[in-house]
Amino acid sequence: MLEVEWVLRSAFRKSKAARIQAFNALLGNGALQIEHHQAFEIALDMFENVARADFADCIHVAMSRGQPDGPREPLVTFDRICARLPGTQRLNV
């Protein structure tokens, strides 16, 4: 999905809204099986609702959450924009 987002953004110059719409269409397509479906939905929600969020950062944060009943350690980052996402902790150096 990271590559799909990159192609839509970089090659086809699709807006953030258009990329979100495309991902929602993929989620609604019963013929597709999306790996780590729950993490993808969490990432898409973050991408849609956090200003200036980068989709790759959203995926990394969602994947770092692990299983629904797993530990909830924050994703540690140096990136100020990524640190705006829920479930992150910024390292100040």
MDTraj code that builds the backbone (N, CA, C; nanometers):
import mdtraj as md
import numpy as np

residues = "MET LEU GLU VAL GLU TRP VAL LEU ARG SER ALA PHE ARG LYS SER LYS ALA ALA ARG ILE GLN ALA PHE ASN ALA LEU LEU GLY ASN GLY ALA LEU GLN ILE GLU HIS HIS GLN ALA PHE GLU ILE ALA LEU ASP MET PHE GLU ASN VAL ALA ARG ALA ASP PHE ALA ASP CYS ILE HIS VAL ALA MET SER ARG GLY GLN PRO ASP GLY PRO ARG GLU PRO LEU VAL THR PHE ASP ARG ILE CYS ALA ARG LEU PRO GLY THR GLN ARG LEU ASN VAL".split()
xyz = np.array([
    [0.0809, -0.1188, 0.0000],
    [0.0000, 0.0000, 0.0000],
    [0.0862, 0.1265, 0.0000],
    [0.2054, 0.1149, 0.0591],
    [0.2950, 0.2304, 0.0537],
    [0.3294, 0.2656, -0.0903],
    [0.3534, 0.1639, -0.1713],
    [0.3867, 0.1880, -0.3121],
    [0.2674, 0.2442, -0.3881],
    [0.1480, 0.1955, -0.3581],
    [0.0270, 0.2470, -0.4234],
    [0.0129, 0.3957, -0.3926],
    [0.0302, 0.4322, -0.2656],
    [0.0192, 0.5729, -0.2273],
    [0.1253, 0.6557, -0.2971],
    [0.2472, 0.6049, -0.3015],
    [0.3562, 0.6783, -0.3656],
    [0.3280, 0.7010, -0.5141],
    [0.2802, 0.5981, -0.5833],
    [0.2498, 0.6111, -0.7262],
    [0.1359, 0.7106, -0.7477],
    [0.0308, 0.7010, -0.6667],
    [-0.0812, 0.7949, -0.6816],
    [-0.0356, 0.9391, -0.6583],
    [0.0513, 0.9587, -0.5601],
    [0.0998, 1.0929, -0.5267],
    [0.2033, 1.1423, -0.6264],
    [0.3035, 1.0607, -0.6532],
    [0.4181, 1.1055, -0.7328],
    [0.3959, 1.0977, -0.8833],
    [0.3482, 0.9856, -0.9303],
    [0.3330, 0.9674, -1.0758],
    [0.2041, 1.0287, -1.1286],
    [0.0952, 1.0130, -1.0517],
    [-0.0341, 1.0616, -1.0993],
    [-0.0749, 1.1942, -1.0379],
    [0.0056, 1.2469, -0.9457],
    [-0.0187, 1.3768, -0.8837],
    [-0.1583, 1.3885, -0.8214],
    [-0.2033, 1.2806, -0.7580],
    [-0.3356, 1.2800, -0.6955],
    [-0.3301, 1.3535, -0.5622],
    [-0.4358, 1.4248, -0.5320],
    [-0.4450, 1.4970, -0.4050],
    [-0.4594, 1.3984, -0.2897],
    [-0.4407, 1.4485, -0.1708],
    [-0.4579, 1.3649, -0.0520],
    [-0.6002, 1.3098, -0.0482],
    [-0.6993, 1.3931, -0.0776],
    [-0.8392, 1.3485, -0.0771],
    [-0.8623, 1.2376, -0.1797],
    [-0.8019, 1.2501, -0.2967],
    [-0.8178, 1.1475, -0.4009],
    [-0.7508, 1.0171, -0.3606],
    [-0.6367, 1.0257, -0.2934],
    [-0.5679, 0.9048, -0.2470],
    [-0.6493, 0.8348, -0.1388],
    [-0.7077, 0.9123, -0.0495],
    [-0.7934, 0.8546, 0.0546],
    [-0.9143, 0.7873, -0.0093],
    [-0.9730, 0.8528, -0.1071],
    [-1.0878, 0.7947, -0.1775],
    [-1.0492, 0.6635, -0.2455],
    [-0.9326, 0.6596, -0.3069],
    [-0.8864, 0.5369, -0.3726],
    [-0.8664, 0.4249, -0.2705],
    [-0.8073, 0.4567, -0.1559],
    [-0.7868, 0.3549, -0.0533],
    [-0.9192, 0.3052, 0.0036],
    [-1.0146, 0.3953, 0.0224],
    [-1.1463, 0.3522, 0.0700],
    [-1.2132, 0.2599, -0.0312],
    [-1.1934, 0.2873, -0.1597],
    [-1.2483, 0.1988, -0.2631],
    [-1.1824, 0.0615, -0.2555],
    [-1.0523, 0.0586, -0.2309],
    [-0.9833, -0.0696, -0.2169],
    [-1.0329, -0.1459, -0.0946],
    [-1.0555, -0.0742, 0.0157],
    [-1.1060, -0.1391, 0.1367],
    [-1.2445, -0.1988, 0.1136],
    [-1.3240, -0.1324, 0.0311],
    [-1.4587, -0.1790, 0.0046],
    [-1.4684, -0.2878, -0.1002],
    [-1.3561, -0.3214, -0.1623],
    [-1.3548, -0.4228, -0.2663],
    [-1.3350, -0.5600, -0.2018],
    [-1.4406, -0.6398, -0.2031],
    [-1.4341, -0.7712, -0.1392],
    [-1.3406, -0.8693, -0.2071],
    [-1.2975, -0.8388, -0.3285],
    [-1.2091, -0.9299, -0.4014],
    [-1.0630, -0.9160, -0.3568],
    [-1.0309, -0.8084, -0.2853],
    [-0.8933, -0.7854, -0.2420],
    [-0.8756, -0.8251, -0.0960],
    [-0.7598, -0.8787, -0.0676],
    [-0.7240, -0.9093, 0.0707],
    [-0.6052, -0.8203, 0.1047],
    [-0.6255, -0.7318, 0.2002],
    [-0.5214, -0.6367, 0.2381],
    [-0.4470, -0.6911, 0.3591],
    [-0.3157, -0.7054, 0.3433],
    [-0.2320, -0.7538, 0.4529],
    [-0.2365, -0.6537, 0.5676],
    [-0.2453, -0.7025, 0.6887],
    [-0.2524, -0.6176, 0.8077],
    [-0.3678, -0.5176, 0.7941],
    [-0.4827, -0.5703, 0.7613],
    [-0.6023, -0.4904, 0.7321],
    [-0.6326, -0.3895, 0.8425],
    [-0.6298, -0.4332, 0.9676],
    [-0.6627, -0.3438, 1.0784],
    [-0.5621, -0.2289, 1.0887],
    [-0.4345, -0.2589, 1.0743],
    [-0.3323, -0.1542, 1.0790],
    [-0.3509, -0.0572, 0.9626],
    [-0.3873, -0.1093, 0.8464],
    [-0.4096, -0.0228, 0.7314],
    [-0.5257, 0.0729, 0.7581],
    [-0.6340, 0.0235, 0.8179],
    [-0.7477, 0.1101, 0.8488],
    [-0.7097, 0.2181, 0.9503],
    [-0.6304, 0.1804, 1.0509],
    [-0.5832, 0.2782, 1.1502],
    [-0.4970, 0.3833, 1.0818],
    [-0.4072, 0.3391, 0.9958],
    [-0.3186, 0.4315, 0.9245],
    [-0.3984, 0.5253, 0.8346],
    [-0.4957, 0.4736, 0.7662],
    [-0.5772, 0.5564, 0.6772],
    [-0.6539, 0.6614, 0.7571],
    [-0.7046, 0.6230, 0.8728],
    [-0.7749, 0.7186, 0.9587],
    [-0.6805, 0.8298, 1.0047],
    [-0.5595, 0.7938, 1.0462],
    [-0.4612, 0.8951, 1.0867],
    [-0.4267, 0.9865, 0.9698],
    [-0.4033, 0.9270, 0.8534],
    [-0.3667, 1.0031, 0.7345],
    [-0.4757, 1.1043, 0.7008],
    [-0.5990, 1.0637, 0.7165],
    [-0.7114, 1.1510, 0.6832],
    [-0.7308, 1.2625, 0.7856],
    [-0.7003, 1.2355, 0.9116],
    [-0.7377, 1.3280, 1.0183],
    [-0.6242, 1.4094, 1.0799],
    [-0.5010, 1.3816, 1.0419],
    [-0.3885, 1.4583, 1.0969],
    [-0.3285, 1.5429, 0.9854],
    [-0.3305, 1.6743, 1.0059],
    [-0.2775, 1.7659, 0.9047],
    [-0.1312, 1.7355, 0.8755],
    [-0.0957, 1.7396, 0.7497],
    [0.0408, 1.7188, 0.7004],
    [0.0953, 1.5798, 0.7304],
    [0.0086, 1.4862, 0.7644],
    [0.0549, 1.3505, 0.7927],
    [0.1075, 1.2855, 0.6650],
    [0.2152, 1.2124, 0.6796],
    [0.2724, 1.1357, 0.5698],
    [0.2179, 0.9936, 0.5803],
    [0.1699, 0.9383, 0.4688],
    [0.1080, 0.8069, 0.4738],
    [0.2050, 0.7005, 0.5252],
    [0.3293, 0.7071, 0.4849],
    [0.4278, 0.6086, 0.5311],
    [0.4430, 0.6159, 0.6827],
    [0.4471, 0.7364, 0.7386],
    [0.4556, 0.7506, 0.8839],
    [0.3330, 0.6894, 0.9507],
    [0.2163, 0.7120, 0.8926],
    [0.0924, 0.6558, 0.9489],
    [0.0973, 0.5031, 0.9498],
    [0.1468, 0.4454, 0.8416],
    [0.1601, 0.2987, 0.8353],
    [0.2571, 0.2500, 0.9426],
    [0.3719, 0.3157, 0.9556],
    [0.4714, 0.2738, 1.0547],
    [0.4143, 0.2805, 1.1963],
    [0.3427, 0.3876, 1.2272],
    [0.2838, 0.4011, 1.3608],
    [0.1798, 0.2922, 1.3827],
    [0.0919, 0.2724, 1.2854],
    [-0.0128, 0.1703, 1.2991],
    [0.0477, 0.0311, 1.3148],
    [0.1510, 0.0010, 1.2394],
    [0.2147, -0.1309, 1.2491],
    [0.2879, -0.1471, 1.3826],
    [0.3394, -0.0392, 1.4381],
    [0.4125, -0.0484, 1.5648],
    [0.3200, -0.0807, 1.6812],
    [0.1917, -0.0610, 1.6617],
    [0.0960, -0.0904, 1.7686],
    [0.0788, -0.2404, 1.7895],
    [0.1202, -0.3196, 1.6926],
    [0.1136, -0.4645, 1.7070],
    [-0.0280, -0.5176, 1.7079],
    [-0.0468, -0.6255, 1.7767],
    [-0.1770, -0.6907, 1.7861],
    [-0.2690, -0.6096, 1.8774],
    [-0.4006, -0.6227, 1.8574],
    [-0.4947, -0.5447, 1.9382],
    [-0.4748, -0.5596, 2.0884],
    [-0.4342, -0.6764, 2.1355],
    [-0.4140, -0.6962, 2.2789],
    [-0.2661, -0.6898, 2.3186],
    [-0.1826, -0.6426, 2.2273],
    [-0.0391, -0.6347, 2.2523],
    [0.0003, -0.5077, 2.3250],
    [0.1298, -0.4907, 2.3493],
    [0.1784, -0.3724, 2.4201],
    [0.1543, -0.2466, 2.3378],
    [0.1417, -0.1362, 2.4052],
    [0.1157, -0.0085, 2.3393],
    [0.2349, 0.0862, 2.3563],
    [0.3510, 0.0393, 2.3174],
    [0.4701, 0.1229, 2.3238],
    [0.4630, 0.2262, 2.2121],
    [0.5038, 0.3493, 2.2378],
    [0.4997, 0.4504, 2.1315],
    [0.6094, 0.4261, 2.0279],
    [0.5847, 0.4713, 1.9075],
    [0.6865, 0.4721, 1.8036],
    [0.7734, 0.5949, 1.8307],
    [0.9007, 0.5742, 1.8493],
    [0.9923, 0.6831, 1.8802],
    [1.0467, 0.7384, 1.7488],
    [1.0464, 0.8716, 1.7369],
    [1.0861, 0.9350, 1.6119],
    [1.1604, 1.0665, 1.6370],
    [1.2423, 1.1039, 1.5410],
    [1.3059, 1.2355, 1.5425],
    [1.2229, 1.3359, 1.4624],
    [1.1287, 1.2878, 1.3860],
    [1.0503, 1.3681, 1.2923],
    [0.9400, 1.4450, 1.3650],
    [0.9460, 1.5790, 1.3556],
    [0.8461, 1.6627, 1.4231],
    [0.7053, 1.6393, 1.3702],
    [0.6920, 1.6217, 1.2394],
    [0.5592, 1.6018, 1.1813],
    [0.5053, 1.4644, 1.2194],
    [0.5874, 1.3628, 1.2114],
    [0.5455, 1.2277, 1.2502],
    [0.5043, 1.2261, 1.3972],
    [0.5726, 1.3028, 1.4799],
    [0.5443, 1.3045, 1.6233],
    [0.4064, 1.3620, 1.6551],
    [0.3401, 1.4224, 1.5583],
    [0.2029, 1.4705, 1.5783],
    [0.1018, 1.3563, 1.5775],
    [0.1427, 1.2424, 1.5245],
    [0.0513, 1.1289, 1.5152],
    [0.0320, 1.0656, 1.6521],
    [-0.0913, 1.0203, 1.6814],
    [-0.1115, 0.9512, 1.8086],
    [-0.0305, 0.8213, 1.8111],
    [0.0272, 0.7928, 1.9259],
    [0.1070, 0.6710, 1.9397],
    [0.2536, 0.6910, 1.9078],
    [0.2968, 0.8170, 1.9075],
    [0.4387, 0.8458, 1.8816],
    [0.4988, 0.9229, 1.9990],
    [0.6290, 0.9210, 2.0042],
    [0.7029, 0.9984, 2.1035],
    [0.8231, 1.0581, 2.0322],
    [0.8404, 1.1887, 2.0410],
    [0.9514, 1.2533, 1.9720],
    [1.0752, 1.2533, 2.0604],
    [1.1886, 1.2195, 1.9982],
    [1.3181, 1.2281, 2.0643],
    [1.3774, 1.3645, 2.0322],
    [1.4156, 1.4362, 2.1332],
    [1.4810, 1.5658, 2.1141],
    [1.6295, 1.5457, 2.1362],
    [1.7066, 1.5794, 2.0340],
    [1.8495, 1.5608, 2.0442],
    [1.9185, 1.6940, 2.0308],
])
top = md.Topology()
chain = top.add_chain()
for i, resn in enumerate(residues, 1):
    res = top.add_residue(resn, chain, resSeq=i)
    for name in ("N", "CA", "C"):
        top.add_atom(name, md.element.get_by_symbol(name[0]), res)
traj = md.Trajectory(xyz[None], top)
